[in-house]
Amino acid sequence: MSAQEIGRIVRRGLTNSKLLCGVLLEAIFFLLLLVLLKQRDVSLIWPLTSLGFVLTAFFAKFILNEHVPGTRWVGVALIVLGAGLVSWSEKTKPQRIPGPTVPASTAPGRTE
């Protein structure tokens, strides 16, 4: 592949509105993911990202009119069940009550 051909492909990509929209949406997703990961546990947020597969199946079926086989719907149901279990386990987790922080120099049992 020549440099001229690579340049032509790059120009086509940079002027493709659907491609640019997809890149923008992906950047927004990762920005929101970083914000959520800063606020919550990774063990809660990361499994919930699998709900993207659920949206993909629904969009494929109802917007693009693609045939989605029954086994794929079973997989979608399992993803929803798993995400629900992860979310439920977060709600039932005992909450930590933050106590006052004690500097190491004044901690009980410490002598100077």
C-alpha positions in Angstrom: 0.0 0.0 0.0 1.5 3.3 -1.0 1.6 6.5 1.1 -0.8 8.1 -1.4 -3.3 5.4 -0.8 -3.0 5.6 3.0 -3.5 9.4 2.8 -6.6 8.9 0.7 -8.1 6.4 3.2 -7.3 8.8 6.1 -9.0 11.7 4.3 -12.1 9.6 3.7 -12.2 8.7 7.3 -11.8 12.3 8.5 -14.6 13.4 6.3 -17.0 10.5 7.1 -19.7 12.0 9.4 -20.8 8.6 10.7 -17.3 7.6 11.6 -16.7 11.0 13.3 -20.0 10.7 15.2 -19.0 7.2 16.4 -15.6 8.5 17.6 -17.3 11.4 19.4 -19.8 9.0 21.1 -17.0 6.7 22.1 -15.0 9.6 23.6 -18.1 10.7 25.6 -18.5 7.1 26.8 -15.0 6.9 28.1 -15.1 10.3 29.7 -18.3 9.3 31.6 -16.8 6.0 32.5 -13.8 7.7 34.0 -16.1 10.0 36.0 -18.1 7.0 37.3 -15.0 5.0 38.1 -13.7 7.9 40.2 -17.0 7.9 42.2 -17.8 4.2 42.6 -16.1 0.8 42.8 -14.7 -0.8 39.7 -16.5 -4.0 40.6 -19.9 -2.2 40.2 -19.3 0.1 37.2 -17.3 -2.3 34.9 -20.0 -5.0 34.7 -22.6 -2.4 34.0 -20.7 -1.5 30.8 -21.9 -4.8 29.4 -25.4 -3.2 29.0 -24.0 -1.8 25.8 -24.5 -5.3 24.3 -28.1 -5.1 25.3 -28.6 -1.8 23.5 -26.8 -3.1 20.5 -29.2 -6.1 20.2 -32.2 -3.8 20.5 -31.0 -1.3 18.0 -30.1 -4.1 15.6 -33.6 -5.6 15.9 -35.8 -2.5 16.0 -33.8 0.2 14.2 -31.9 -1.8 11.6 -34.5 -4.5 11.3 -31.9 -7.2 11.6 -32.8 -10.8 12.5 -31.6 -11.4 16.1 -31.8 -15.1 16.9 -33.3 -16.5 20.1 -30.0 -17.6 21.5 -28.8 -14.0 21.3 -31.9 -12.8 23.2 -31.0 -15.4 25.9 -27.6 -13.9 26.1 -29.1 -10.4 26.4 -31.3 -11.7 29.2 -28.3 -13.2 31.0 -26.4 -9.9 30.7 -29.4 -8.0 32.2 -29.6 -10.6 35.0 -25.9 -10.3 35.7 -26.0 -6.5 35.7 -29.0 -6.6 38.0 -27.2 -8.9 40.4 -24.1 -6.7 40.5 -26.3 -3.6 41.1 -28.3 -5.4 43.8 -25.2 -6.6 45.6 -24.0 -3.0 45.7 -27.2 -2.0 47.5 -27.0 -4.8 50.0 -23.3 -4.2 50.8 -22.9 -2.8 54.4 -22.0 0.8 54.3 -18.8 2.0 56.0 -19.3 4.9 58.3 -16.3 7.2 58.1 -14.7 7.9 61.4 -12.3 10.6 62.4 -8.9 10.2 61.1 -6.1 10.0 63.7 -2.6 11.1 62.6 0.0 8.5 63.0 1.9 10.5 65.6 -1.1 10.6 68.0 -2.3 7.1 67.4 -2.9 5.0 70.6 0.0 2.9 71.7 2.6 5.0 69.9 5.4 6.4 72.0 8.0 8.8 71.0 
